[in-house]
Amino acid sequence: MSHLLAVRAEQIESSSTMAMQARAKALRDQGHDVISLSVGEPDFDTPDEIKKAAIQAIQQGFTKYTAVEGIDPLKKAIIHKLNRDNQLNYQLNQIIVTSGVKEGFYNLAQAILNPDDEVVIPAPYWVSYPPIVELAGGIPVIVPSNIQQRFKITAAQLSAAITPKTRLFIINSPNNPSGMAYTRDELSSLAQVLLKHPHVLIATDDIYEYILWGQASFVNIVNACPELYSRTLVFNGVSKAYAMTGWRIGYAAGPTEIIQAMKKIQSQITTCANSIAQMAAVTALNTPPQQLHGMLSAFKERHRLVHDTLHPLPGVNCIESDGTFYSFLEVSKTMERLGMKSDEDLSTYLLNEAKVAVVPGTPFGCPGYIRLSFALDIHRLKEALHRLVPLFSS
């Protein structure tokens, strides 16, 4: 261990998704034709009207610090969106704008967790949840699932994971990396467990809300059980639906006391989200969801291509996603055939042999799986699948 670094810096790992992107870039820089199926962002460009709002903000000199919790026009747009699309009602003091949803979760963990507090996280999970908990001194309690469960935990599993030390339950639906979404009935079942444990807060990560085709409409745990409203934090942002990952705008809505504590934390870290991006996000959130159907249709078409190509192969267990732009593949048969001990080894093999970058499942809490992103041009996606098929066919 380096004497220059804190223990937390030694123990926390870098983001595995970003690491795979860096490895793919290194090969590409050497002249290899690498196709990345590891990227967790839409390949579409930010819509023109959103760009114009940012340009106008610059031209009008809107380039100073804002209020820590965000500008009122954006907070009002968030409130309007949550009412319009989610039938949830909030006041201005229940909203905070953050530099991406990741910072929002970091602020929450710092605001509510004491050393050794437990946070229940269903697997597979977004790679950053456990490190964010650990950086706040908390203990991630991982609840496993698998492809036979469609990557969704049961009420019995949740009940068994909760202890007197449990402080928070995190749910992400539609889910990164699995692409699965909980139904209203499934959420209601989990909610009945949570109602028995009033000491447990809930964080619902709704960032893939608009990229959903496996259900008639999006529903989160507060929609399924309004009684949980007073102890639930709703997280969302503009990154995925509006192709604005680099703009770094997320938000949280929830109990006033917790939001105000998150505000104090944020005031000592980033001060506020980018002023120009905040103005652009106002335009984004005031855009009717119907205008997002073009991107949704493209992702649905690509998902169909991935599933129909890989599902029949003997080396892959592939089920249909409900949404997002990911497919999560069970690849243990291929690993066994190739004599590989881990999904990390298989991911490296696919990168070196097929020049296709994927993300191993272990960092998502699911060894023996890999995540494929289909957020790329369909012609390049077809080429990537063409390269992968022989490796999964034997």
Contacts in CASP RR format, 6 or more apart in sequence:
PFRMAT RR
TARGET T0000
AUTHOR 0000-0000-0000
METHOD contacts of the structure
MODEL  1
MSHLLAVRAEQIESSSTMAMQARAKALRDQGHDVISLSVGEPDFDTPDEI
KKAAIQAIQQGFTKYTAVEGIDPLKKAIIHKLNRDNQLNYQLNQIIVTSG
VKEGFYNLAQAILNPDDEVVIPAPYWVSYPPIVELAGGIPVIVPSNIQQR
FKITAAQLSAAITPKTRLFIINSPNNPSGMAYTRDELSSLAQVLLKHPHV
LIATDDIYEYILWGQASFVNIVNACPELYSRTLVFNGVSKAYAMTGWRIG
YAAGPTEIIQAMKKIQSQITTCANSIAQMAAVTALNTPPQQLHGMLSAFK
ERHRLVHDTLHPLPGVNCIESDGTFYSFLEVSKTMERLGMKSDEDLSTYL
LNEAKVAVVPGTPFGCPGYIRLSFALDIHRLKEALHRLVPLFSS
1 7 0 8 1.000
1 10 0 8 1.000
2 10 0 8 1.000
8 134 0 8 1.000
8 135 0 8 1.000
11 134 0 8 1.000
12 131 0 8 1.000
12 134 0 8 1.000
12 135 0 8 1.000
13 131 0 8 1.000
13 363 0 8 1.000
15 127 0 8 1.000
15 128 0 8 1.000
16 127 0 8 1.000
16 359 0 8 1.000
16 360 0 8 1.000
16 363 0 8 1.000
17 38 0 8 1.000
17 40 0 8 1.000
17 127 0 8 1.000
17 359 0 8 1.000
17 363 0 8 1.000
20 38 0 8 1.000
20 347 0 8 1.000
20 351 0 8 1.000
20 357 0 8 1.000
20 358 0 8 1.000
20 359 0 8 1.000
20 360 0 8 1.000
21 36 0 8 1.000
21 38 0 8 1.000
21 39 0 8 1.000
21 357 0 8 1.000
23 351 0 8 1.000
23 357 0 8 1.000
24 34 0 8 1.000
24 36 0 8 1.000
24 38 0 8 1.000
24 351 0 8 1.000
24 357 0 8 1.000
25 34 0 8 1.000
27 34 0 8 1.000
27 351 0 8 1.000
27 355 0 8 1.000
28 34 0 8 1.000
32 355 0 8 1.000
33 355 0 8 1.000
34 351 0 8 1.000
34 355 0 8 1.000
34 356 0 8 1.000
34 357 0 8 1.000
35 355 0 8 1.000
35 356 0 8 1.000
35 357 0 8 1.000
35 376 0 8 1.000
35 380 0 8 1.000
35 383 0 8 1.000
35 384 0 8 1.000
35 387 0 8 1.000
36 356 0 8 1.000
36 357 0 8 1.000
36 373 0 8 1.000
36 376 0 8 1.000
37 356 0 8 1.000
37 357 0 8 1.000
37 358 0 8 1.000
37 372 0 8 1.000
37 373 0 8 1.000
37 374 0 8 1.000
37 376 0 8 1.000
37 381 0 8 1.000
37 384 0 8 1.000
38 357 0 8 1.000
38 358 0 8 1.000
38 359 0 8 1.000
38 371 0 8 1.000
38 373 0 8 1.000
39 373 0 8 1.000
39 375 0 8 1.000
39 376 0 8 1.000
40 176 0 8 1.000
40 245 0 8 1.000
40 325 0 8 1.000
40 326 0 8 1.000
40 373 0 8 1.000
40 375 0 8 1.000
41 239 0 8 1.000
41 240 0 8 1.000
41 243 0 8 1.000
41 245 0 8 1.000
41 246 0 8 1.000
41 375 0 8 1.000
42 240 0 8 1.000
42 243 0 8 1.000
42 245 0 8 1.000
42 295 0 8 1.000
42 325 0 8 1.000
42 375 0 8 1.000
43 375 0 8 1.000
43 376 0 8 1.000
43 377 0 8 1.000
44 243 0 8 1.000
44 295 0 8 1.000
44 298 0 8 1.000
45 243 0 8 1.000
46 242 0 8 1.000
46 243 0 8 1.000
46 244 0 8 1.000
46 247 0 8 1.000
46 280 0 8 1.000
47 242 0 8 1.000
47 243 0 8 1.000
47 284 0 8 1.000
47 287 0 8 1.000
49 283 0 8 1.000
49 287 0 8 1.000
50 242 0 8 1.000
50 244 0 8 1.000
50 280 0 8 1.000
50 281 0 8 1.000
50 283 0 8 1.000
50 284 0 8 1.000
50 287 0 8 1.000
51 280 0 8 1.000
52 283 0 8 1.000
53 279 0 8 1.000
53 280 0 8 1.000
53 282 0 8 1.000
53 283 0 8 1.000
54 276 0 8 1.000
54 277 0 8 1.000
54 279 0 8 1.000
54 280 0 8 1.000
56 279 0 8 1.000
57 63 0 8 1.000
57 275 0 8 1.000
57 276 0 8 1.000
57 279 0 8 1.000
57 280 0 8 1.000
58 276 0 8 1.000
62 275 0 8 1.000
62 276 0 8 1.000
62 279 0 8 1.000
63 275 0 8 1.000
63 276 0 8 1.000
64 275 0 8 1.000
65 271 0 8 1.000
65 272 0 8 1.000
65 275 0 8 1.000
66 272 0 8 1.000
66 273 0 8 1.000
66 275 0 8 1.000
66 278 0 8 1.000
67 272 0 8 1.000
68 263 0 8 1.000
68 266 0 8 1.000
68 267 0 8 1.000
68 271 0 8 1.000
68 272 0 8 1.000
69 75 0 8 1.000
69 95 0 8 1.000
69 96 0 8 1.000
69 97 0 8 1.000
69 259 0 8 1.000
69 263 0 8 1.000
69 266 0 8 1.000
69 272 0 8 1.000
70 96 0 8 1.000
70 97 0 8 1.000
70 272 0 8 1.000
70 273 0 8 1.000
70 278 0 8 1.000
71 97 0 8 1.000
71 275 0 8 1.000
71 278 0 8 1.000
71 279 0 8 1.000
71 282 0 8 1.000
72 92 0 8 1.000
73 279 0 8 1.000
73 282 0 8 1.000
74 97 0 8 1.000
74 251 0 8 1.000
74 278 0 8 1.000
74 279 0 8 1.000
74 281 0 8 1.000
74 282 0 8 1.000
74 285 0 8 1.000
75 92 0 8 1.000
75 95 0 8 1.000
75 97 0 8 1.000
76 92 0 8 1.000
77 281 0 8 1.000
77 282 0 8 1.000
77 285 0 8 1.000
77 286 0 8 1.000
78 90 0 8 1.000
78 95 0 8 1.000
78 97 0 8 1.000
78 251 0 8 1.000
78 253 0 8 1.000
78 285 0 8 1.000
79 89 0 8 1.000
79 90 0 8 1.000
79 91 0 8 1.000
79 92 0 8 1.000
79 95 0 8 1.000
79 253 0 8 1.000
80 285 0 8 1.000
80 286 0 8 1.000
81 285 0 8 1.000
81 286 0 8 1.000
82 88 0 8 1.000
82 89 0 8 1.000
82 90 0 8 1.000
82 234 0 8 1.000
82 253 0 8 1.000
83 89 0 8 1.000
85 209 0 8 1.000
85 218 0 8 1.000
85 289 0 8 1.000
86 206 0 8 1.000
86 218 0 8 1.000
86 220 0 8 1.000
86 222 0 8 1.000
86 223 0 8 1.000
86 234 0 8 1.000
87 223 0 8 1.000
88 222 0 8 1.000
88 223 0 8 1.000
88 229 0 8 1.000
88 234 0 8 1.000
88 253 0 8 1.000
90 253 0 8 1.000
90 254 0 8 1.000
91 256 0 8 1.000
93 256 0 8 1.000
93 259 0 8 1.000
93 260 0 8 1.000
94 253 0 8 1.000
94 254 0 8 1.000
94 255 0 8 1.000
94 256 0 8 1.000
94 259 0 8 1.000
95 251 0 8 1.000
95 252 0 8 1.000
95 253 0 8 1.000
95 254 0 8 1.000
95 259 0 8 1.000
96 104 0 8 1.000
96 107 0 8 1.000
96 251 0 8 1.000
96 252 0 8 1.000
96 259 0 8 1.000
96 262 0 8 1.000
96 263 0 8 1.000
96 266 0 8 1.000
97 249 0 8 1.000
97 250 0 8 1.000
97 251 0 8 1.000
97 272 0 8 1.000
97 273 0 8 1.000
97 278 0 8 1.000
97 281 0 8 1.000
98 104 0 8 1.000
98 107 0 8 1.000
98 249 0 8 1.000
98 250 0 8 1.000
98 251 0 8 1.000
98 252 0 8 1.000
98 262 0 8 1.000
98 266 0 8 1.000
98 270 0 8 1.000
98 273 0 8 1.000
99 248 0 8 1.000
99 249 0 8 1.000
99 250 0 8 1.000
99 270 0 8 1.000
99 273 0 8 1.000
99 274 0 8 1.000
100 237 0 8 1.000
100 239 0 8 1.000
100 248 0 8 1.000
100 249 0 8 1.000
100 250 0 8 1.000
100 273 0 8 1.000
101 205 0 8 1.000
101 207 0 8 1.000
101 235 0 8 1.000
101 236 0 8 1.000
101 237 0 8 1.000
101 239 0 8 1.000
101 250 0 8 1.000
102 128 0 8 1.000
102 132 0 8 1.000
103 248 0 8 1.000
103 250 0 8 1.000
103 266 0 8 1.000
103 269 0 8 1.000
103 270 0 8 1.000
104 235 0 8 1.000
104 250 0 8 1.000
104 252 0 8 1.000
104 262 0 8 1.000
104 266 0 8 1.000
105 128 0 8 1.000
105 129 0 8 1.000
105 132 0 8 1.000
105 203 0 8 1.000
105 205 0 8 1.000
105 235 0 8 1.000
106 132 0 8 1.000
106 135 0 8 1.000
106 136 0 8 1.000
106 269 0 8 1.000
107 252 0 8 1.000
107 262 0 8 1.000
107 265 0 8 1.000
107 266 0 8 1.000
107 269 0 8 1.000
108 168 0 8 1.000
108 203 0 8 1.000
108 233 0 8 1.000
108 252 0 8 1.000
108 258 0 8 1.000
108 262 0 8 1.000
109 119 0 8 1.000
109 132 0 8 1.000
109 133 0 8 1.000
109 135 0 8 1.000
109 136 0 8 1.000
109 138 0 8 1.000
109 168 0 8 1.000
110 135 0 8 1.000
110 136 0 8 1.000
110 265 0 8 1.000
111 258 0 8 1.000
111 261 0 8 1.000
111 262 0 8 1.000
111 264 0 8 1.000
111 265 0 8 1.000
112 167 0 8 1.000
112 168 0 8 1.000
112 201 0 8 1.000
112 258 0 8 1.000
112 261 0 8 1.000
113 119 0 8 1.000
113 133 0 8 1.000
113 136 0 8 1.000
113 137 0 8 1.000
113 138 0 8 1.000
113 167 0 8 1.000
113 168 0 8 1.000
114 137 0 8 1.000
114 138 0 8 1.000
114 167 0 8 1.000
115 137 0 8 1.000
115 138 0 8 1.000
116 137 0 8 1.000
116 138 0 8 1.000
116 139 0 8 1.000
116 165 0 8 1.000
117 137 0 8 1.000
117 138 0 8 1.000
117 139 0 8 1.000
117 165 0 8 1.000
117 166 0 8 1.000
117 167 0 8 1.000
117 168 0 8 1.000
118 138 0 8 1.000
118 139 0 8 1.000
118 140 0 8 1.000
118 141 0 8 1.000
118 163 0 8 1.000
118 165 0 8 1.000
118 166 0 8 1.000
118 167 0 8 1.000
119 129 0 8 1.000
119 133 0 8 1.000
119 138 0 8 1.000
119 139 0 8 1.000
119 140 0 8 1.000
119 141 0 8 1.000
119 166 0 8 1.000
119 167 0 8 1.000
119 168 0 8 1.000
119 169 0 8 1.000
119 170 0 8 1.000
120 141 0 8 1.000
120 143 0 8 1.000
120 158 0 8 1.000
120 161 0 8 1.000
120 162 0 8 1.000
120 166 0 8 1.000
120 168 0 8 1.000
120 169 0 8 1.000
120 170 0 8 1.000
120 200 0 8 1.000
121 129 0 8 1.000
121 130 0 8 1.000
121 133 0 8 1.000
121 140 0 8 1.000
121 141 0 8 1.000
121 142 0 8 1.000
121 143 0 8 1.000
121 170 0 8 1.000
122 142 0 8 1.000
122 143 0 8 1.000
122 145 0 8 1.000
122 152 0 8 1.000
122 153 0 8 1.000
122 170 0 8 1.000
122 171 0 8 1.000
122 172 0 8 1.000
123 142 0 8 1.000
123 143 0 8 1.000
123 144 0 8 1.000
123 145 0 8 1.000
123 364 0 8 1.000
123 365 0 8 1.000
123 366 0 8 1.000
124 145 0 8 1.000
124 151 0 8 1.000
124 175 0 8 1.000
124 177 0 8 1.000
124 178 0 8 1.000
124 328 0 8 1.000
124 361 0 8 1.000
124 364 0 8 1.000
124 365 0 8 1.000
124 366 0 8 1.000
124 369 0 8 1.000
125 142 0 8 1.000
125 170 0 8 1.000
125 172 0 8 1.000
125 364 0 8 1.000
125 365 0 8 1.000
126 172 0 8 1.000
126 176 0 8 1.000
126 177 0 8 1.000
126 205 0 8 1.000
126 364 0 8 1.000
127 363 0 8 1.000
127 364 0 8 1.000
129 140 0 8 1.000
129 170 0 8 1.000
130 140 0 8 1.000
130 142 0 8 1.000
133 139 0 8 1.000
133 140 0 8 1.000
134 140 0 8 1.000
138 167 0 8 1.000
139 165 0 8 1.000
141 161 0 8 1.000
141 166 0 8 1.000
142 365 0 8 1.000
143 153 0 8 1.000
143 157 0 8 1.000
143 158 0 8 1.000
143 161 0 8 1.000
144 153 0 8 1.000
144 365 0 8 1.000
144 366 0 8 1.000
145 151 0 8 1.000
145 152 0 8 1.000
145 153 0 8 1.000
145 157 0 8 1.000
146 330 0 8 1.000
146 366 0 8 1.000
147 317 0 8 1.000
147 319 0 8 1.000
147 328 0 8 1.000
147 330 0 8 1.000
147 369 0 8 1.000
150 178 0 8 1.000
150 180 0 8 1.000
150 319 0 8 1.000
151 175 0 8 1.000
151 178 0 8 1.000
151 179 0 8 1.000
151 180 0 8 1.000
151 328 0 8 1.000
151 366 0 8 1.000
152 180 0 8 1.000
152 182 0 8 1.000
152 186 0 8 1.000
153 190 0 8 1.000
154 189 0 8 1.000
155 189 0 8 1.000
155 190 0 8 1.000
155 192 0 8 1.000
155 193 0 8 1.000
158 169 0 8 1.000
158 190 0 8 1.000
158 193 0 8 1.000
158 194 0 8 1.000
159 193 0 8 1.000
159 196 0 8 1.000
162 169 0 8 1.000
162 193 0 8 1.000
162 197 0 8 1.000
162 200 0 8 1.000
164 199 0 8 1.000
166 197 0 8 1.000
166 199 0 8 1.000
166 200 0 8 1.000
167 199 0 8 1.000
167 200 0 8 1.000
167 201 0 8 1.000
168 200 0 8 1.000
168 201 0 8 1.000
168 202 0 8 1.000
168 203 0 8 1.000
169 194 0 8 1.000
169 200 0 8 1.000
169 201 0 8 1.000
169 202 0 8 1.000
169 203 0 8 1.000
170 202 0 8 1.000
170 203 0 8 1.000
170 205 0 8 1.000
171 182 0 8 1.000
171 187 0 8 1.000
171 190 0 8 1.000
171 202 0 8 1.000
171 203 0 8 1.000
171 204 0 8 1.000
171 205 0 8 1.000
171 221 0 8 1.000
172 204 0 8 1.000
172 205 0 8 1.000
172 207 0 8 1.000
172 208 0 8 1.000
173 180 0 8 1.000
173 181 0 8 1.000
173 182 0 8 1.000
173 187 0 8 1.000
173 204 0 8 1.000
173 205 0 8 1.000
173 206 0 8 1.000
173 208 0 8 1.000
173 220 0 8 1.000
174 180 0 8 1.000
174 181 0 8 1.000
174 208 0 8 1.000
174 209 0 8 1.000
174 211 0 8 1.000
174 212 0 8 1.000
174 321 0 8 1.000
174 322 0 8 1.000
174 323 0 8 1.000
174 324 0 8 1.000
175 181 0 8 1.000
175 208 0 8 1.000
175 324 0 8 1.000
176 207 0 8 1.000
176 208 0 8 1.000
176 324 0 8 1.000
176 326 0 8 1.000
177 326 0 8 1.000
177 328 0 8 1.000
177 359 0 8 1.000
177 361 0 8 1.000
177 364 0 8 1.000
177 366 0 8 1.000
177 369 0 8 1.000
177 371 0 8 1.000
178 321 0 8 1.000
178 326 0 8 1.000
178 328 0 8 1.000
179 208 0 8 1.000
179 321 0 8 1.000
179 322 0 8 1.000
179 323 0 8 1.000
179 324 0 8 1.000
179 326 0 8 1.000
179 327 0 8 1.000
179 328 0 8 1.000
180 321 0 8 1.000
180 322 0 8 1.000
181 212 0 8 1.000
181 214 0 8 1.000
181 215 0 8 1.000
181 218 0 8 1.000
181 322 0 8 1.000
181 323 0 8 1.000
182 190 0 8 1.000
182 219 0 8 1.000
182 221 0 8 1.000
183 215 0 8 1.000
183 219 0 8 1.000
184 219 0 8 1.000
184 223 0 8 1.000
184 224 0 8 1.000
187 219 0 8 1.000
187 220 0 8 1.000
187 221 0 8 1.000
187 223 0 8 1.000
187 224 0 8 1.000
187 225 0 8 1.000
188 224 0 8 1.000
188 225 0 8 1.000
190 221 0 8 1.000
191 221 0 8 1.000
191 224 0 8 1.000
191 225 0 8 1.000
191 227 0 8 1.000
191 228 0 8 1.000
192 225 0 8 1.000
194 200 0 8 1.000
194 202 0 8 1.000
194 221 0 8 1.000
194 225 0 8 1.000
194 228 0 8 1.000
195 225 0 8 1.000
195 227 0 8 1.000
195 228 0 8 1.000
198 231 0 8 1.000
200 231 0 8 1.000
201 231 0 8 1.000
201 232 0 8 1.000
201 233 0 8 1.000
201 258 0 8 1.000
202 221 0 8 1.000
202 228 0 8 1.000
202 231 0 8 1.000
202 232 0 8 1.000
202 233 0 8 1.000
203 232 0 8 1.000
203 233 0 8 1.000
203 235 0 8 1.000
204 220 0 8 1.000
204 221 0 8 1.000
204 222 0 8 1.000
204 232 0 8 1.000
204 233 0 8 1.000
204 234 0 8 1.000
204 235 0 8 1.000
205 235 0 8 1.000
205 236 0 8 1.000
206 218 0 8 1.000
206 220 0 8 1.000
206 234 0 8 1.000
206 235 0 8 1.000
206 236 0 8 1.000
207 235 0 8 1.000
207 236 0 8 1.000
207 237 0 8 1.000
207 239 0 8 1.000
207 240 0 8 1.000
208 240 0 8 1.000
208 323 0 8 1.000
208 324 0 8 1.000
209 218 0 8 1.000
209 220 0 8 1.000
209 236 0 8 1.000
209 241 0 8 1.000
210 218 0 8 1.000
210 240 0 8 1.000
210 241 0 8 1.000
210 289 0 8 1.000
210 292 0 8 1.000
210 296 0 8 1.000
211 240 0 8 1.000
211 241 0 8 1.000
211 295 0 8 1.000
211 296 0 8 1.000
211 299 0 8 1.000
211 323 0 8 1.000
211 324 0 8 1.000
211 325 0 8 1.000
212 218 0 8 1.000
212 296 0 8 1.000
212 322 0 8 1.000
212 323 0 8 1.000
213 296 0 8 1.000
213 300 0 8 1.000
213 303 0 8 1.000
213 322 0 8 1.000
213 323 0 8 1.000
214 322 0 8 1.000
214 323 0 8 1.000
215 322 0 8 1.000
220 234 0 8 1.000
221 228 0 8 1.000
221 232 0 8 1.000
222 228 0 8 1.000
222 229 0 8 1.000
222 232 0 8 1.000
222 234 0 8 1.000
230 255 0 8 1.000
231 255 0 8 1.000
232 254 0 8 1.000
233 252 0 8 1.000
233 253 0 8 1.000
233 254 0 8 1.000
233 255 0 8 1.000
233 258 0 8 1.000
234 252 0 8 1.000
234 253 0 8 1.000
234 254 0 8 1.000
235 250 0 8 1.000
235 251 0 8 1.000
235 252 0 8 1.000
236 250 0 8 1.000
236 251 0 8 1.000
237 249 0 8 1.000
237 250 0 8 1.000
237 251 0 8 1.000
237 281 0 8 1.000
238 244 0 8 1.000
238 247 0 8 1.000
238 249 0 8 1.000
238 250 0 8 1.000
238 281 0 8 1.000
238 284 0 8 1.000
238 285 0 8 1.000
239 245 0 8 1.000
239 246 0 8 1.000
239 247 0 8 1.000
239 248 0 8 1.000
239 249 0 8 1.000
239 250 0 8 1.000
241 284 0 8 1.000
241 292 0 8 1.000
241 295 0 8 1.000
242 284 0 8 1.000
242 287 0 8 1.000
242 292 0 8 1.000
243 295 0 8 1.000
244 277 0 8 1.000
244 280 0 8 1.000
244 281 0 8 1.000
244 284 0 8 1.000
247 274 0 8 1.000
247 277 0 8 1.000
247 280 0 8 1.000
247 281 0 8 1.000
248 273 0 8 1.000
248 274 0 8 1.000
248 277 0 8 1.000
249 273 0 8 1.000
249 274 0 8 1.000
249 277 0 8 1.000
249 278 0 8 1.000
249 280 0 8 1.000
249 281 0 8 1.000
250 273 0 8 1.000
250 281 0 8 1.000
252 259 0 8 1.000
252 262 0 8 1.000
253 259 0 8 1.000
266 272 0 8 1.000
298 378 0 8 1.000
299 323 0 8 1.000
299 324 0 8 1.000
299 325 0 8 1.000
299 374 0 8 1.000
299 375 0 8 1.000
300 323 0 8 1.000
301 378 0 8 1.000
302 325 0 8 1.000
302 374 0 8 1.000
302 378 0 8 1.000
302 381 0 8 1.000
303 320 0 8 1.000
303 321 0 8 1.000
303 323 0 8 1.000
303 325 0 8 1.000
303 327 0 8 1.000
303 374 0 8 1.000
305 374 0 8 1.000
305 378 0 8 1.000
305 381 0 8 1.000
305 382 0 8 1.000
305 385 0 8 1.000
306 318 0 8 1.000
306 327 0 8 1.000
306 372 0 8 1.000
306 374 0 8 1.000
306 381 0 8 1.000
306 385 0 8 1.000
307 318 0 8 1.000
307 319 0 8 1.000
307 320 0 8 1.000
307 321 0 8 1.000
307 327 0 8 1.000
309 385 0 8 1.000
309 389 0 8 1.000
310 316 0 8 1.000
310 318 0 8 1.000
310 327 0 8 1.000
310 329 0 8 1.000
310 385 0 8 1.000
310 388 0 8 1.000
310 389 0 8 1.000
310 392 0 8 1.000
311 318 0 8 1.000
311 319 0 8 1.000
313 389 0 8 1.000
313 392 0 8 1.000
313 393 0 8 1.000
314 333 0 8 1.000
314 392 0 8 1.000
314 393 0 8 1.000
314 394 0 8 1.000
315 331 0 8 1.000
315 333 0 8 1.000
315 334 0 8 1.000
315 337 0 8 1.000
315 392 0 8 1.000
315 393 0 8 1.000
315 394 0 8 1.000
316 329 0 8 1.000
316 330 0 8 1.000
316 331 0 8 1.000
316 333 0 8 1.000
316 334 0 8 1.000
316 392 0 8 1.000
317 329 0 8 1.000
317 330 0 8 1.000
317 331 0 8 1.000
317 333 0 8 1.000
318 327 0 8 1.000
318 329 0 8 1.000
318 330 0 8 1.000
321 327 0 8 1.000
321 328 0 8 1.000
325 373 0 8 1.000
325 374 0 8 1.000
325 375 0 8 1.000
326 371 0 8 1.000
326 372 0 8 1.000
326 373 0 8 1.000
326 374 0 8 1.000
327 371 0 8 1.000
327 372 0 8 1.000
327 374 0 8 1.000
328 361 0 8 1.000
328 364 0 8 1.000
328 366 0 8 1.000
328 369 0 8 1.000
328 370 0 8 1.000
328 371 0 8 1.000
328 372 0 8 1.000
329 369 0 8 1.000
329 370 0 8 1.000
329 371 0 8 1.000
329 372 0 8 1.000
330 368 0 8 1.000
330 369 0 8 1.000
331 343 0 8 1.000
331 346 0 8 1.000
331 368 0 8 1.000
331 369 0 8 1.000
331 370 0 8 1.000
331 392 0 8 1.000
332 368 0 8 1.000
334 346 0 8 1.000
334 391 0 8 1.000
334 392 0 8 1.000
335 341 0 8 1.000
335 342 0 8 1.000
335 343 0 8 1.000
335 345 0 8 1.000
335 346 0 8 1.000
335 368 0 8 1.000
337 394 0 8 1.000
338 346 0 8 1.000
338 349 0 8 1.000
340 346 0 8 1.000
340 349 0 8 1.000
342 360 0 8 1.000
342 362 0 8 1.000
342 367 0 8 1.000
342 368 0 8 1.000
343 360 0 8 1.000
343 361 0 8 1.000
343 362 0 8 1.000
343 367 0 8 1.000
343 368 0 8 1.000
343 369 0 8 1.000
343 370 0 8 1.000
344 360 0 8 1.000
344 362 0 8 1.000
346 360 0 8 1.000
346 370 0 8 1.000
347 357 0 8 1.000
347 358 0 8 1.000
347 359 0 8 1.000
347 360 0 8 1.000
347 370 0 8 1.000
349 391 0 8 1.000
350 356 0 8 1.000
350 357 0 8 1.000
350 358 0 8 1.000
350 370 0 8 1.000
350 388 0 8 1.000
350 391 0 8 1.000
351 357 0 8 1.000
351 358 0 8 1.000
353 391 0 8 1.000
354 384 0 8 1.000
354 387 0 8 1.000
354 388 0 8 1.000
354 391 0 8 1.000
355 387 0 8 1.000
356 384 0 8 1.000
356 387 0 8 1.000
356 388 0 8 1.000
358 370 0 8 1.000
358 371 0 8 1.000
358 372 0 8 1.000
359 370 0 8 1.000
359 371 0 8 1.000
359 373 0 8 1.000
360 368 0 8 1.000
360 369 0 8 1.000
360 370 0 8 1.000
360 371 0 8 1.000
361 367 0 8 1.000
361 368 0 8 1.000
361 369 0 8 1.000
361 370 0 8 1.000
361 371 0 8 1.000
362 368 0 8 1.000
364 371 0 8 1.000
374 381 0 8 1.000
376 384 0 8 1.000
END
